[in-house]
Amino acid sequence: MTSTPSFLKFTYEDYLCFPDDGKQHELIDGEHYLTPAPLTKHKRIISNLHRLIGPFIHEQNLGIVFSAPTDVMLTELDVVQPDFLFISANRMDIVTEANIQAAPDLVVEILSEGNRKIDEVIKRKLYERHQVKEYWLIDPVLETVKRFQLQTNVFITPDLLSLEAHDILTSELFPDFSLPLSDLFV
């Protein structure tokens, strides 16, 4: 992932002028981050999230899920495209025709070689600052999930779930739902 020099601050208006080139463009504190298209394992995990979580959310009328590319406009200087996100039914007013206008309830990022530091450090702090209720970091190589939960405006120490340990992924956002990691990493 590359970024522009920090002395130049881009806004959402600038962001709208970035080329539609198949790459992921994001703004974090006005810096432009550019990520190449993800690998197929990355895309399979996103597909599995939709296939496994999406129907449960729909059947229970809990809200809506989206995947990248979906613009999430946190501020004029912070526009991101999480790999997967959930917005609860009582917050549907943040969904507009063009983008999401505030922090989602759940954000999921899938790590790749070029974005590890961005997702684990920079975006984690950004999502915490904007009060994302849960943040999941999925590592497709190690087949692990780090689950951060917001408590008293701070992400608490993450749960580290591992396929080797045959862990089950659950969330307070989705009562009565559980996802075996073995289903996520197929």
N, C-alpha and C positions, 0 to 999 in steps of 0.2 A: 504494500500500500504506500502510495506517495502522498505528500502534502506540499502545499505551497508555503513560501516563507511567511513567518508569523507577523511581519509588519503590515501585510496586506489583509484586510478583513473583507470577506465576501458576505453579501446578504442574500436573503431568499430571492430577491429580484435578480441578482447575479446568477444564482443557482438555476433559475428557470431558463437561462441562456446557455447552460452547459450542453454540449452535444449529446444526442441520443446515439451513443456509440457502443451499446452493449456492455459498458462498464458501469460500476456502481459509483456514483458521485454523491458525496456527503459533505456537509459543513459542520464543523465542531469549533465553537468559539470563533467563527468567521474564517477558519482555515479550511481549504479545499482538500478533501481526501478522495483518492481515486483507487478503486480496487478492480482488478480484472474479474471476468466472469468466473463463478465458482466451478469447482470440479464436480463430476457426476455424483460422487458419494455425498457431497454437501447437498446437492439437489435432491438426492434420494431421501436424506434425513428430513428435509423440508416437506417433501411429499408424504412421508410417513407421519409427520406431525399433523398435517391436514387430514389424512386418512383416519388417524386414530383419535385425535382430539376434536376435530371439526364436527363430526356427527353427534358426539356427546353434548357439545356446547349448543348445537342447533336444537337437538331433542329436548334439552332442559331449559331452552330459552335464556341461556346465560349471557349471550352477547354475540360477538362476531370475531372471526379470525381473518388475518391478512398475511400475505408473505411478500417478500421483495419481488419487484420494486414497488413499494408503497411509501410515499413520502410522509414522514412524521415531522411536523414543524413544531419544535419545542419553543424556539424563539426565532427572530429574524436572522440570527447568526448560527443557529443550531437546527440543521435539517438532516435527518438520518433516514436510512432505509434498513430497518431491522430485517433479519432473515425471516422471522415469524413473529406475529404479535397478536394479542387478544385485547379486546375492549369490552368491558362488561355492559350489560343491557342498560343499566341506569346511567351510563356515560355516552350513549350513542350520539349525543349532541356534538361531540368533538369530531365526528366523522363528517367530512364535507365531500363534495364532488371531486375536488382537487387533491385533498390530502387529509391527514389526521392533524387536528389543531391543538393537541396537548399530549401529555405522556400517556401511553397505553397502560393498562393494568399489568400486562405481562409482556416482556420483550425476551426473545430468544435470539442469540447470535451463535453461529456455528463457526468455530475457529478454522482458519486456514493459515498456511505458512506466512503469508504476507500481512495478515491482520491480527495476529495473536496479541501484540502489545496494545493495539488500538482497542480491541474488544475487552481484554482483561483489565486494562488500567483506565484509559481515557474514556471509553464509552461507559464503563461501570460507574465512574465518578459522575459522568453526565446524567446517566439514568437515575442515580441516587439523588443528585441535586434536583431533578425534576419529578421526584417522588413516584417512580415506577414501583409498583407493589412487589413484583417478582422479576428477577433477571436470571435467565438460565444461560449458561455457557456450555455448549456442547463441543466436545473434542472428538472428531470422527476417527482420528488415528488411535488414540488411547481408549476410545469408546467409553468416555466418562461424561458426566453432567455435573457442573457446579451450579447449585441452586442458591441464589441470594434472595433473602426476604427483607423487605423494608420494615423496620421497627423503630419508632421514635425518630423518624426522618433519616435513619442510617441503615445501610445494608448490614445485616448480621452475618457472622461467619458462615460461609457457605457449607451446605451439605455437599459432599463429594460422593456421587453415586457412580458405581463401576459395574460394567457388564460382567466382569470376572466375578464380582460378588453377587451377581444375579439380583441387583437392586431393583426396586420398583419406584418409579417417579410419581409423586403425588403433589397436589397443590391445594392450598386453602381456597384458591380462586375457583376450583372445580370440585366441590364436595362429591364424595362417592365415586371419584374417578381415580384409576390407577393405571399406570403405563409401565409394563415390564421393559427394561432397557433392551432386552433381546428383540422386542418388536420394533424398537426405534432404529436399531443399527442393522436391520436386514437389508 
